[in-house]
């Protein structure tokens, strides 16, 4: 594939004067259309291998509870169902789709969802079913599981819909692009959820540094919907749900818990746009992607069919996987992913960094930088000691449950200690009881 023209890339050192478009990505290889990770042990009842499907048609006759129905992003034939890796490194299930002759990814989605039901305040169940039938899902660091939040909203009253247009990485402003180019769909999405849940308050979180070209469209549409606009200084990891809820609403959310526990349904601009399109009959067949190449200092924005592998994205920007380390989501979270990882409702940012030199950590110098930099005010160095001792009680005493795994401590440590790795191992020990 030919190298893309330089004008299609964006220098990430500042806000571009114009909002970059999402370039359509047309994969040449089979897709692996993923489902969100769930605790369910059941698999989707995929259609028989070789079944011909048109764009927007289901790839399965049924999906596990709390999962959307997987849909075909392109015309093709159904392949096998099997494991896949998402862009946050988690494992899930995907159904293979072998595309027919190349089909432009920019073709408007088919109106394959039934006519939208009338929205009655608080009448949530039909909308959960509608979103599942439209293949809509989001489950990422800044936008917790949408379907899980909606199902919890059936049991807990929701008073606020909070839509974040902020991006954790300034070099990869995927939500900023979506909010600027699809503001009508974003606002339609959180309006729909407000009516369906009975929430009386709608809030849109904006990056205070965003120039007018980026912020005006969402300001205009949100103003028409009478949503509150809140400007935030977007310092990493501000997009984390626990920090977002406290900063805007002064509500305390335990890390790892759903915002709906505090009466808030939180979603990002990309998730809201998917809901808004589903409300007008368009299924979720594509997802926005931002790819930041740290070697070339270039950001690329794509609209990719669900199930597109990272290797296809690399091919589109003429990068060889062995020449880069691949990470999904926020860079400092250090979520390593393979070239076979697939795009879906998980993380929507890919970082391509240079191959690292071997690191030999130095002894801890007791500088306290990790404690000072921690956004949740825990003691990362103590977690490393607890991990070395396999002492879960010590880790709990220092506040392991409050850690959001943002990676700031490991990034700032002058001794290059593996703080984030120790924290993840302690949390694994807690989950498994080992």
C-alpha positions in Angstrom: 0.0 0.0 0.0 1.3 3.4 -0.9 2.6 5.7 1.9 -0.2 8.3 2.8 0.4 11.9 1.8 2.0 14.0 4.6 -0.8 16.5 4.6 -3.1 13.7 6.1 -1.0 13.5 9.2 -1.2 15.9 12.2 1.7 17.3 14.2 0.7 16.6 17.8 2.7 19.4 19.5 -0.3 21.8 19.4 -3.9 21.9 18.6 -4.2 21.9 14.8 -5.9 24.9 13.3 -8.4 22.7 11.6 -10.0 19.5 12.9 -8.5 16.5 11.1 -10.9 14.2 9.3 -11.4 10.5 10.2 -9.9 8.7 7.2 -11.9 5.6 6.0 -9.8 2.5 6.4 -10.7 -0.4 4.1 -9.1 -3.6 5.4 -7.9 -6.2 2.9 -7.7 -9.0 5.4 -10.4 -10.9 7.3 -12.0 -9.0 10.2 -12.4 -10.4 13.7 -15.5 -8.6 15.0 -15.2 -8.6 18.8 -17.6 -8.7 21.6 -16.9 -6.9 24.9 -15.2 -9.0 27.6 -17.8 -10.3 30.1 -17.9 -12.7 33.0 -20.3 -14.9 31.0 -19.0 -18.3 30.0 -21.4 -18.5 27.0 -20.3 -17.7 23.5 -22.3 -16.1 20.7 -24.3 -18.5 18.6 -22.5 -17.5 15.4 -24.0 -18.3 12.0 -22.5 -21.4 10.2 -19.1 -20.8 8.6 -19.5 -19.7 5.0 -22.8 -17.9 5.5 -23.1 -14.9 3.3 -24.0 -11.7 5.1 -24.5 -8.1 3.9 -23.2 -5.0 5.7 -25.1 -4.5 8.9 -26.5 -8.0 9.2 -25.9 -10.1 12.3 -23.0 -12.5 12.4 -24.7 -14.5 15.1 -28.2 -15.6 16.0 -27.7 -14.6 19.6 -25.1 -13.0 21.9 -24.4 -13.5 25.5 -26.2 -11.4 28.1 -24.7 -8.0 28.5 -23.2 -8.2 25.0 -24.3 -6.5 21.8 -25.2 -8.5 18.7 -22.1 -8.7 16.5 -22.8 -7.2 13.1 -21.0 -7.4 9.7 -19.1 -4.1 9.0 -18.7 -5.2 5.4 -20.3 -7.6 2.9 -18.7 -11.0 3.3 -18.9 -14.5 4.6 -18.9 -15.7 8.2 -15.9 -17.5 9.5 -15.1 -19.1 12.8 -15.7 -17.7 16.3 -12.6 -17.7 18.5 -10.5 -15.7 21.0 -9.2 -12.2 20.2 -7.2 -9.5 21.9 -8.7 -6.0 22.3 -6.8 -2.7 22.1 -6.5 -2.6 25.9 -4.8 -6.0 26.0 -7.9 -7.9 27.4 -9.0 -11.2 25.9 -12.5 -11.6 24.4 -14.4 -13.5 21.7 -14.7 -12.5 18.1 -16.4 -13.8 14.9 -14.4 -13.8 11.8 -15.7 -12.1 8.7 -14.1 -12.7 5.3 -14.9 -9.6 3.2 -16.0 -9.8 -0.3 -14.4 -7.5 -2.9 -13.1 -4.4 -1.3 -15.9 -2.1 -0.1 -15.3 1.5 0.7 -15.5 2.0 4.5 -17.0 5.4 3.9 -20.3 4.0 2.5 -23.1 5.3 4.8 -24.2 2.6 7.2 -27.4 0.8 6.3 -30.6 1.6 8.1 -30.9 -1.9 9.4 -32.2 -1.2 12.9 -35.9 -1.1 13.4 -37.7 2.2 13.7 -36.7 3.9 16.9 -39.2 3.3 19.8 -40.8 6.3 21.3 -38.8 7.6 24.2 -40.8 7.7 27.4 -38.9 9.1 30.4 -37.5 6.3 32.5 -38.5 3.6 30.0 -35.0 2.1 29.7 -35.4 -1.6 28.8 -36.4 -1.2 25.2 -33.4 1.2 24.7 -31.0 -1.3 26.1 -32.3 -3.9 23.7 -32.2 -1.4 20.8 -28.5 -0.7 21.5 -27.7 -4.4 21.7 -29.4 -5.0 18.4 -27.5 -2.1 16.8 -24.2 -3.6 18.0 -23.4 -0.6 20.2 -20.9 -1.0 23.0 -18.1 1.0 24.7 -15.8 -0.3 27.5 -12.6 1.7 28.0 -10.7 3.6 30.6 -12.5 6.9 30.1 -15.9 5.4 29.2 -16.8 2.4 31.4 -18.9 -0.4 30.1 -22.0 1.3 28.6 -24.2 -1.8 28.7 -23.2 -2.6 32.3 -24.0 1.0 33.3 -27.4 0.8 31.6 -28.3 -2.5 33.3 -27.3 -1.1 36.6 -29.4 1.9 35.9 -32.4 -0.4 35.9 -31.9 -0.9 39.6 -30.4 2.5 40.6 -31.8 6.0 39.9 -29.7 8.1 37.5 -29.9 11.8 37.9 -27.0 12.9 35.6 -25.7 12.0 32.1 -22.0 13.1 31.9 -20.4 13.1 28.4 -16.7 13.7 28.3 -15.1 15.1 25.1 -11.6 15.1 26.8 -8.7 12.9 25.6 -6.1 11.4 27.9 -3.4 11.9 25.3 -2.9 15.3 23.8 -1.2 13.7 20.8 -4.3 11.6 20.0 -7.5 13.6 20.4 -9.9 11.0 19.1 -12.9 12.3 21.2 -12.1 15.8 20.3 -12.3 14.9 16.6 -15.6 13.0 17.1 -17.1 15.9 19.2 -16.2 18.4 16.5 -17.2 16.4 13.4 -20.3 14.6 14.8 -21.6 17.0 17.4 -25.2 16.3 16.4 -24.8 12.6 17.0 -23.0 13.1 20.3 -25.7 15.3 21.6 -28.5 13.0 20.3 -26.8 10.2 22.1 -26.7 11.7 25.6 -30.2 13.2 25.1 -31.5 9.8 24.3 -29.9 8.3 27.4 -31.2 11.1 29.6 -34.8 10.5 28.5 -34.5 6.7 28.7 -33.0 6.8 32.3 -35.1 9.8 33.5 -31.9 11.8 34.2 -32.7 15.5 34.7 -29.2 16.8 34.3 -26.9 16.6 31.2 -23.3 17.8 31.4 -20.7 18.0 28.7 -17.0 18.1 29.9 -14.8 20.2 27.5 -11.1 20.7 27.3 -10.5 24.3 28.5 -7.6 24.6 26.0 -9.6 23.6 22.9 -9.7 26.3 20.2 -13.0 27.4 18.7 -12.7 25.3 15.6 -12.7 22.2 17.9 -15.2 23.3 20.6 -17.7 25.4 18.8 -19.8 22.6 17.2 -20.3 20.7 20.4 -21.0 23.9 22.3 -23.6 24.9 19.8 -25.4 21.6 19.8 -25.2 21.1 23.6 -26.5 24.6 24.1 -29.5 23.8 21.9 -30.1 20.7 24.1 -29.8 22.8 27.3 -26.9 20.8 28.5 -24.4 22.2 31.0 -20.9 22.9 29.7 -18.0 22.4 32.1 -14.5 23.4 31.1 -11.7 21.4 32.7 -7.9 21.7 32.7 -7.1 18.5 31.0 -4.2 17.2 33.0 -3.6 13.5 32.8 -5.3 11.4 34.1 -8.3 13.7 34.3 -10.4 11.4 32.1 -10.4 8.7 34.7 -14.1 8.2 35.9 -13.2 8.6 39.6 -11.4 11.8 39.0 -14.0 13.1 36.6 -16.9 12.6 38.9 -15.1 14.2 41.8 -13.9 17.2 39.8 -17.3 18.0 38.3 -19.8 16.7 40.8 -17.8 16.2 44.0 -19.1 12.6 44.1 -16.7 9.9 45.3 -16.5 6.9 43.1 -14.3 4.0 44.1 -11.8 3.1 41.3 -13.1 0.2 39.3 -16.7 0.8 40.1 -19.3 1.9 37.7 -20.3 5.6 37.8 -24.0 4.6 38.0 -23.2 3.6 41.6 -23.1 7.4 42.2 -26.2 8.2 40.1 -24.2 9.2 37.0 -24.0 7.6 33.6 -20.6 8.5 32.1 -19.6 8.1 28.5 -17.2 9.7 26.1 -17.9 11.5 22.8 -17.3 8.4 20.7 -19.7 6.3 22.8 -22.4 9.1 22.7 -22.1 9.4 19.0 -22.7 5.6 18.6 -25.8 5.9 20.7 -27.0 8.9 18.8 -26.6 7.2 15.5 -28.4 4.1 16.8 -31.3 6.3 17.9 -31.8 7.3 14.3 -31.4 3.8 12.9 -27.7 3.4 12.2 -25.9 0.4 13.7 -22.4 0.6 15.0 -20.2 -0.8 12.3 -17.1 1.4 12.5 -15.1 3.0 15.3 -12.7 6.0 15.4 -9.0 5.4 15.9 -6.1 7.7 16.7 -2.6 6.4 16.0 0.3 8.3 17.3 3.8 7.4 15.9 6.3 8.6 18.5 9.2 8.0 16.1 7.8 10.2 13.3 5.9 12.5 15.7 2.8 12.1 13.6 -0.8 11.4 14.5 -3.2 9.6 12.1 -7.0 9.5 12.5 -9.1 6.7 11.0 -12.6 5.4 10.9 -12.1 1.6 10.9 -14.6 -1.2 10.5 -15.0 -3.1 13.8 -12.7 -6.1 13.9 -9.8 -4.4 12.0 -6.5 -5.7 13.2 -3.7 -3.3 14.3 -1.5 -4.8 11.5 -3.9 -3.4 8.9 -3.6 0.1 10.5 0.2 -0.2 10.5 0.0 -1.1 6.8 -2.0 2.0 6.1 0.7 4.3 7.5 3.6 2.2 6.2 5.0 1.1 9.5 6.4 -2.4 10.2 5.4 -3.9 13.6 8.9 -5.1 14.5 10.1 -1.5 14.3 7.7 -0.3 17.0 6.4 -1.2 20.4 2.6 -1.2 20.3 0.5 0.1 23.1 -3.3 0.6 23.3 -5.1 3.3 25.3 -3.3 5.8 27.5 0.4 5.7 27.0 1.4 5.7 30.6 -0.9 2.8 31.4 1.6 0.7 29.4 -0.9 -1.7 27.8 1.1 -3.7 25.4 -0.8 -5.2 22.4 0.1 -7.5 19.6 -0.4 -6.7 15.8 -3.4 -9.1 15.8 -5.3 -7.0 18.4 -8.6 -5.8 17.0 -10.5 -2.5 17.1 -14.0 -2.4 18.7 -15.6 -0.6 21.6 -12.5 -0.9 23.7 -9.6 1.6 23.6 -9.4 3.8 20.5 -5.8 5.0 20.7 -2.7 3.2 19.5 0.8 4.3 20.4 3.8 3.3 18.3 7.0 3.8 20.3 10.6 3.1 19.5 12.1 -0.2 20.7 13.3 0.4 24.3 16.7 -0.1 25.6 17.0 -2.7 28.5 16.2 -1.1 31.8 18.0 -2.1 35.0 16.2 -0.4 37.9 18.2 1.4 40.5 17.4 1.2 44.3 14.6 3.3 45.6 16.0 6.6 46.9 13.0 7.5 49.0 12.4 10.7 47.1 8.7 10.6 47.4 8.0 11.7 43.9 5.6 8.8 43.2 3.5 9.8 46.3 3.5 13.5 45.3 2.5 12.8 41.7 -0.2 10.2 42.5 -3.6 11.6 41.6 -5.4 9.5 44.2 -2.8 10.1 46.9 -1.7 6.5 47.6 1.9 5.2 48.2 3.1 3.4 45.0 6.6 2.6 46.4 4.9 0.8 49.3 3.0 -1.3 46.8 6.3 -2.4 45.3 7.6 -3.5 48.7 4.3 -5.3 49.4 4.5 -7.0 46.1 8.1 -8.2 46.8 6.8 -9.5 50.2 3.6 -11.0 48.7 1.9 -9.1 51.4 -1.7 -8.2 50.4 -2.6 -6.8 53.8 0.3 -4.3 53.6 -0.9 -3.3 50.1 -4.5 -2.8 51.3 -3.2 -0.7 54.2 -1.5 1.7 51.8 -4.7 2.1 49.7 -4.3 -0.4 46.8 -8.1 -0.2 46.1 -7.8 3.5 45.4 -5.1 3.1 42.7 -6.4 3.8 39.1 -3.4 2.3 37.4 -2.7 5.5 35.5 1.1 4.8 35.4 2.2 8.2 36.5 4.3 6.8 39.4 6.3 4.5 37.1 6.8 7.3 34.6 8.1 9.8 37.1 10.3 7.4 39.2 14.0 8.5 38.9 15.0 4.9 39.8 12.9 3.4 37.0 11.2 1.0 39.4 8.5 -1.3 38.1 5.8 0.3 40.2 2.9 -0.2 37.8 3.8 -3.9 37.3 3.9 -4.5 41.0 0.5 -2.8 41.4 -1.1 -5.0 38.7 0.4 -8.2 40.2 -1.0 -7.2 43.6 -4.4 -6.7 42.1 -4.2 -10.0 40.3 -3.3 -11.7 43.7 -6.4 -10.0 45.2 -8.7 -11.2 42.4 -7.4 -14.8 42.4 -6.8 -15.1 46.1 -3.2 -16.3 45.4 
